[in-house]
Amino acid sequence: MPEILIRNAHSVLTMDDEGRELAGADILIRGGLIAEIGQGLATQGEIVEAGGCVVTPGLVNTHHHLYQTLTRAVPGGQDALLFGWLQTLYPIWARFGPEEMRISALTGLAELALSGCTLTSDHLYLYPNGARLDDTIDAALEIGLRFHATRGAMSIGESEGGLPPDALVEDEAAILDDCIRVIDAFHDPSEGAMIRVGVAPCSPFSVSRELMRDAALLARDKGVMLHTHLAENDEDIAYSEAQFGCRPGQYAEELGWTGPDVWHAHCVKLDGQEIDLFAQSRTGVAHCPCSNCRLGSGIAPVRAMVDAGVPVGLGVDGSASNDSSNLMAEARQAMLLQRVTRGADAMSAREALRLATRGGAEVLGRHDCGHIAPGKRADLALWDVTGIDSAGSWDKAALLLAGPQRVRHLFVEGRQVVRDGRLMTIDLGATLARQEALARALVV
């Protein structure tokens, strides 16, 4: 892989321990790593002129359901709370197969890349008609994003008091067997890994207590991370108290679902004791503000979590409850919602951007990503601040206040995935045409 020199950036937001911001800086990329940062650097390789650009670490998405890009704005689910929304969409998702999973993942990953994302997790918890986790992993390898796939599952259907249709649930022994299969086939624990795999039962209301416990034991035996939904809305809390006799945080702790190898999606309704538990155990949270707004779930206490020391990253969640996969928009929404609840000084633009980069990388256990420093992975987003979005801005580095939400250039492991706002790795037009055809076939 040839050297690449990113030259004369307007500013570089390093997100390093000192929070340094460097004006007029160069970044030298060699062998997929950041080799050097400074001024007046030279190379015999490719030069990318970065004048008029702010450079940030690639954004990190800690929660997604990529398959949902085929079911945006579905009538009947547009104005429903979480449980009703799920019950509307489950029968549609039951008609998916391997191609729907792969094409929807390609579309969602493309949208993420164009919004500056270089590392994303995905929570796939249903496998109808022969679909497998392999389908989304193939899509990630094709598009070139760093990918943390999670093998989700549902095992309690409607006939046993769960939410999903019985046709979408799986036998628990088969779930655990397939977790072992995909971990053995795809998980790369090494630094710089492009693919990692986690274990991720969908939620406490769609799997048994036994599967939650067994999943935690399996994940720790294999050395992989754990992920699920938790405390998403008032219905979620009521279900936990009625079925388990405790709040979600206590349920998670009892079953081994706390610790630095665990991250939970949403956590909108965590109380003070649960926040302290997560802080002390270093349990991570994927904050999904746009989805939480769309489903009327509430505003997560992110300021309290961060102040207590809970690891927090951002997630776009699925496009059936967010409508887009734009991580830059997610970061802005996170900032605005904390200001709505706690005042204009509750969260700065730079702090929200840190959640979207360094914060997310730490939640996913990726200390090799998320900030710009020699020896870290060359996952970089270049934002053009000479356009109309930033016109008149006195602080070009405050991207979430007056800056573009689409990236100009994107590098993952030193490979250029987006150039001048266009994807370099797939035929986006052909992908979108197939996406539209598959979506139309699902409409009945």
C-alpha positions in Angstrom: 0.0 0.0 0.0 1.6 3.3 -1.1 2.1 6.2 1.3 -0.5 9.0 1.4 0.1 12.5 2.6 -2.9 14.6 3.6 -1.4 18.0 3.3 -2.1 21.4 4.8 -5.4 20.8 6.5 -7.3 23.8 7.8 -7.4 22.1 11.1 -7.0 18.6 12.5 -9.2 17.7 15.5 -7.1 14.9 17.0 -9.4 13.8 19.8 -6.2 12.7 21.6 -5.8 12.8 25.4 -5.0 16.6 25.3 -7.7 17.4 22.8 -5.2 19.0 20.5 -6.4 21.0 17.4 -3.7 21.5 14.8 -3.8 24.3 12.2 -2.2 23.8 8.8 -1.1 20.3 9.6 -0.1 17.3 7.5 -0.8 13.7 8.2 1.3 10.9 6.7 -0.3 7.5 6.2 1.8 4.4 5.8 0.8 0.7 5.9 -2.7 1.5 7.1 -1.4 3.5 10.1 -0.9 7.2 10.9 2.9 7.4 10.6 3.5 11.1 11.4 1.7 14.4 12.0 3.3 17.8 11.5 4.0 20.5 9.0 6.0 20.4 5.8 6.0 16.6 5.6 7.1 14.9 2.4 6.3 11.7 0.6 7.0 9.9 -2.7 3.4 8.6 -2.5 0.0 10.1 -3.2 -0.7 13.7 -2.0 -4.3 14.7 -0.9 -4.6 18.5 -0.7 -6.6 19.3 2.5 -6.7 23.1 2.3 -10.1 24.2 3.4 -10.8 20.9 5.1 -11.2 20.0 8.8 -9.8 16.5 9.5 -11.4 14.3 12.2 -11.0 10.7 13.2 -13.5 8.6 11.3 -16.8 8.5 13.1 -17.8 5.4 15.0 -21.3 4.0 15.0 -22.1 1.8 18.0 -25.6 0.6 17.2 -27.3 -0.1 13.9 -29.8 -2.6 12.3 -28.6 -2.4 8.7 -31.4 -4.6 7.4 -33.9 -1.9 8.2 -32.8 0.3 5.3 -35.4 -1.6 3.3 -38.2 -0.5 5.6 -38.0 3.2 6.0 -41.2 5.3 6.6 -43.5 2.2 6.7 -47.2 3.2 7.1 -48.5 2.0 10.4 -45.2 2.3 12.1 -44.5 5.9 11.5 -46.3 7.2 14.6 -46.1 4.2 17.0 -44.2 3.6 20.2 -41.5 0.9 20.4 -43.7 -2.2 21.0 -46.4 -1.2 18.4 -43.7 -0.2 15.9 -42.1 -3.7 16.3 -45.4 -5.5 15.9 -46.0 -3.6 12.6 -42.6 -4.4 11.2 -41.9 -8.0 12.3 -44.3 -9.5 9.6 -42.5 -7.5 6.9 -39.0 -8.5 8.1 -40.1 -12.2 8.2 -40.2 -12.0 4.4 -36.5 -11.1 4.0 -33.8 -13.4 2.7 -30.1 -13.3 2.1 -30.3 -10.8 -0.8 -32.4 -8.4 1.2 -29.9 -8.6 4.1 -26.9 -8.0 1.9 -28.3 -5.1 -0.3 -29.9 -3.3 2.7 -26.5 -3.6 4.5 -24.7 -2.2 1.5 -27.1 0.8 1.3 -26.8 1.5 5.0 -23.0 1.2 5.0 -22.8 3.5 2.0 -24.8 6.1 3.8 -22.7 5.8 6.9 -19.5 6.2 4.8 -20.8 9.4 3.2 -21.5 10.8 6.7 -17.9 10.2 7.7 -18.2 6.8 9.5 -15.3 4.4 9.3 -16.2 1.9 12.0 -19.7 0.6 12.6 -21.3 -2.1 14.7 -24.5 -3.9 13.5 -27.1 -5.8 15.5 -28.7 -8.5 13.4 -31.2 -10.5 15.4 -33.5 -12.2 12.9 -32.6 -14.7 10.2 -35.6 -15.6 8.0 -35.5 -17.7 4.9 -31.8 -18.7 5.0 -30.4 -15.3 5.9 -27.1 -15.4 7.9 -24.8 -12.9 9.6 -22.4 -13.7 6.8 -24.6 -11.7 4.4 -23.9 -8.4 6.2 -20.2 -9.2 6.8 -19.8 -9.7 3.0 -21.3 -6.3 2.4 -19.0 -4.6 4.9 -15.9 -6.3 3.3 -17.1 -5.1 -0.1 -17.7 -1.5 0.9 -14.5 -1.3 3.0 -15.7 -0.1 6.4 -14.4 -1.5 9.6 -17.2 -3.7 11.0 -18.2 -5.1 14.4 -21.0 -7.6 13.5 -23.1 -8.9 16.3 -25.0 -12.2 16.2 -28.3 -11.3 17.6 -31.2 -13.6 18.4 -34.9 -13.9 19.5 -36.2 -17.0 21.2 -39.5 -16.1 22.8 -42.3 -15.7 20.3 -45.9 -14.5 20.7 -47.2 -17.9 21.8 -44.9 -17.7 24.9 -45.7 -14.1 25.7 -43.0 -12.4 23.6 -43.3 -9.7 21.0 -42.0 -11.3 17.8 -44.0 -13.7 15.7 -43.1 -17.4 16.3 -41.8 -17.7 12.8 -38.9 -15.3 13.6 -37.7 -17.0 16.8 -34.9 -19.6 17.0 -34.1 -22.6 19.1 -31.7 -21.4 21.8 -29.2 -24.3 21.4 -29.1 -23.5 17.6 -28.5 -19.8 18.4 -25.5 -20.6 20.6 -24.1 -23.0 18.0 -24.3 -20.4 15.3 -22.6 -17.8 17.6 -19.7 -20.2 17.8 -19.7 -20.7 14.1 -19.5 -17.0 13.2 -17.0 -16.2 15.9 -14.7 -18.9 14.7 -15.2 -18.0 11.0 -14.9 -14.2 11.2 -13.8 -12.7 14.5 -10.3 -11.1 14.4 -9.1 -10.0 17.9 -5.9 -8.4 16.6 -5.2 -4.7 16.5 -6.3 -3.2 13.3 -9.0 -5.8 12.7 -11.5 -5.1 9.9 -14.0 -7.6 11.2 -15.0 -8.4 14.8 -18.0 -10.4 16.0 -20.0 -10.0 19.2 -22.9 -11.9 20.9 -26.1 -10.0 21.1 -29.5 -11.5 22.1 -32.0 -8.9 20.9 -33.5 -7.8 24.2 -34.6 -9.0 27.6 -38.2 -9.2 26.3 -37.4 -11.4 23.3 -35.1 -14.1 24.8 -35.1 -16.1 28.0 -33.1 -15.5 31.2 -31.2 -18.7 30.4 -30.1 -17.5 26.9 -29.0 -14.1 28.3 -26.8 -16.0 30.9 -25.5 -18.6 28.5 -24.7 -15.9 25.9 -22.6 -14.0 28.5 -20.7 -17.2 29.4 -20.1 -18.0 25.7 -18.9 -14.5 24.8 -16.4 -14.5 27.7 -15.2 -18.0 26.8 -14.6 -16.8 23.2 -13.2 -13.4 24.2 -15.8 -11.3 22.3 -18.1 -8.5 23.4 -21.8 -8.5 24.4 -24.5 -6.3 23.2 -28.3 -5.9 23.6 -31.1 -3.3 24.0 -31.8 -2.0 27.5 -34.1 0.4 29.2 -35.3 1.9 26.0 -38.6 3.4 27.0 -41.3 3.3 29.7 -42.8 0.1 28.2 -39.4 -1.6 28.5 -39.1 -0.6 32.2 -42.7 -1.8 32.9 -42.0 -5.2 31.2 -38.8 -5.7 33.3 -40.5 -4.9 36.6 -43.5 -7.1 35.8 -41.6 -10.1 34.4 -38.4 -10.0 36.3 -39.3 -8.1 39.5 -36.5 -5.6 39.0 -35.3 -2.7 36.8 -33.3 -3.5 33.6 -29.9 -2.5 35.1 -30.3 -5.0 38.0 -31.5 -7.7 35.6 -28.4 -7.1 33.4 -26.1 -7.3 36.4 -27.6 -10.5 37.7 -27.0 -12.3 34.4 -23.4 -11.1 33.9 -24.3 -8.3 31.5 -22.1 -5.6 33.0 -18.4 -4.9 32.4 -16.1 -3.3 29.9 -16.9 -6.1 27.4 -20.6 -5.1 27.4 -22.4 -2.3 25.7 -26.2 -1.6 25.8 -28.2 0.3 23.2 -30.4 3.2 24.2 -30.5 3.3 28.0 -33.0 6.2 27.9 -34.6 5.3 31.2 -31.5 4.4 33.4 -31.9 5.8 36.9 -29.1 7.1 39.1 -28.3 3.7 40.6 -28.0 2.1 37.2 -25.8 4.9 35.9 -23.5 4.4 38.9 -23.5 0.7 38.2 -22.5 1.2 34.6 -19.8 3.7 35.6 -18.2 1.5 38.2 -18.3 -1.6 35.9 -17.3 0.4 32.8 -20.4 -0.9 30.9 -20.8 1.0 27.7 -23.9 2.7 26.2 -24.8 3.3 22.6 -26.9 6.6 22.6 -29.3 6.8 19.7 -30.9 10.2 19.9 -32.8 10.4 16.6 -34.4 7.0 17.0 -35.3 7.8 20.6 -37.0 11.0 19.3 -38.8 9.3 16.4 -40.3 6.5 18.7 -41.1 9.0 21.5 -38.9 7.0 23.9 -37.5 10.1 25.7 -34.1 11.8 26.2 -31.3 9.7 27.5 -29.4 11.1 30.5 -26.2 11.4 28.6 -24.8 14.3 30.5 -25.2 12.4 33.8 -23.7 9.3 32.2 -20.6 11.0 30.9 -20.1 13.0 34.2 -20.3 9.7 36.1 -17.8 8.0 33.9 -20.0 5.7 31.8 -18.4 5.0 28.4 -20.8 6.5 25.9 -20.8 6.4 22.1 -23.4 7.3 19.5 -25.5 5.0 17.3 -27.8 5.8 14.4 -30.0 2.7 15.1 -32.0 1.2 12.3 -33.4 3.2 9.4 -37.0 2.0 10.2 -36.8 4.1 13.4 -34.4 6.8 12.4 -35.0 7.1 8.7 -31.3 7.7 7.9 -27.8 6.5 8.7 -26.1 9.8 9.1 -23.8 9.8 12.1 -22.9 13.5 11.8 -26.6 14.3 12.2 -26.8 11.9 15.2 -24.0 13.8 16.9 -25.7 17.2 16.4 -29.0 15.7 17.7 -27.2 14.4 20.8 -25.8 17.8 21.5 -29.1 19.6 21.0 -31.1 17.2 23.2 -28.8 17.6 26.2 -29.1 21.4 25.8 -32.9 21.1 25.7 -33.0 19.3 29.0 -30.0 20.9 30.8 -29.3 24.3 29.2 -27.2 25.7 26.4 -23.9 24.8 28.1 -24.8 21.2 28.7 -22.8 19.8 25.8 -20.5 21.5 23.3 -20.1 20.7 19.7 -16.6 19.3 20.3 -17.8 17.1 23.1 -20.6 15.6 21.0 -18.1 15.0 18.2 -15.8 13.3 20.7 -18.7 10.9 21.6 -19.0 10.2 17.8 -15.3 9.3 17.5 -13.1 8.5 20.5 -16.2 7.7 22.7 -17.6 5.2 20.3 -14.2 3.5 19.7 -13.8 3.1 23.4 -17.3 1.6 23.8 -16.4 -1.0 21.1 -13.1 -1.8 22.7 -11.2 -0.3 19.8 -8.4 1.7 21.4 -6.5 1.6 18.0 -9.2 3.8 16.5 -11.1 7.0 17.3 -8.3 9.5 17.5 -5.5 10.9 15.4 -2.0 10.0 16.7 1.1 8.3 15.3 0.6 4.5 15.5 -3.2 4.6 15.4 -5.2 3.3 12.4 -5.5 5.6 9.5 -9.3 6.0 9.7 -9.8 9.7 8.8 -12.7 11.9 7.6 -12.0 15.2 5.7 -14.8 17.8 5.8 -14.8 20.6 3.3 -15.6 23.8 5.2 -15.5 26.1 2.2 -19.0 25.5 1.1 -22.4 27.0 1.9 -22.8 24.9 5.1 -19.9 26.7 6.7 -20.1 30.1 5.0 -19.7 32.8 7.6 -18.7 30.5 10.3 -16.1 32.0 12.7 -15.2 28.6 14.1 -14.8 26.2 11.2 -13.9 23.3 13.6 -17.2 23.5 15.3 -18.6 21.2 12.6 -21.9 20.4 14.4 -22.9 24.0 14.6 -22.2 25.2 11.0 -20.5 22.5 9.0 -21.2 19.9 6.4 -22.8 16.6 7.3 -21.4 14.8 4.3 -17.7 14.0 4.0 -15.4 15.0 1.2 -12.8 12.3 1.6 -12.8 9.2 3.8 -10.0 6.8 4.6 -10.3 3.4 6.3 -7.1 1.6 7.2 -5.4 4.0 4.8 -7.6 3.1 1.9 -9.7 5.8 0.3 -13.4 4.8 0.5 -14.9 8.2 -0.4 -13.2 10.7 -2.8 -14.7 14.1 -3.5 -18.0 13.0 -2.0 -18.3 9.8 -4.1 -18.0 6.2 -3.0 -15.0 4.5 -4.5 -15.7 0.9 -3.6 -19.1 0.0 -4.9 -21.4 1.0 -7.8 -23.8 3.0 -5.6 -26.3 3.6 -8.4 -26.7 -0.1 -9.1 -27.0 -0.8 -5.4 -29.8 1.7 -4.9 -31.7 0.5 -8.0 -31.6 -3.1 -6.5 -32.6 -1.7 -3.1 -35.6 0.1 -4.6 -36.7 -3.1 -6.4 -36.5 -5.2 -3.3 -38.3 -2.6 -1.2 -41.2 -2.4 -3.8 -41.5 -6.2 -3.7 -42.1 -6.1 0.0 -45.1 -3.7 -0.3 -48.3 -5.6 -0.4 
